[in-house]
Amino acid sequence: HLADPARGDRQTLRDVERSLPGEFSSTRVRSILAALARHGYDGPVTVEPLSRCRSLEGLDPLQRARKVREALRRVWPPAPP
């Protein structure tokens, strides 16, 4: 599951404080994805926004799905040559 913590202290981070990937630190999420690729990981990568995710407030389900898709596209590392 990919998420971007709204604040730096991951030890006390609550579920409702998670944001979409890349909202606060695109570089950090990109580097995690790149490291997974370098180590041969080929499993699923998902985003799990909760119902209280501030970035998705007031959006209908299709708008939410599109916003999540765009967040992943912003942080996904380019394919190796």
Secondary structure, 3 states (H helix, E strand, C coil): CECEECCCCHHHCCHHHEECCCCCCHHHHHHHHHHHHHCCCCCCCCECCCCCCHHHCCCCHHHHHHHHHHHHHHHCCCCCC
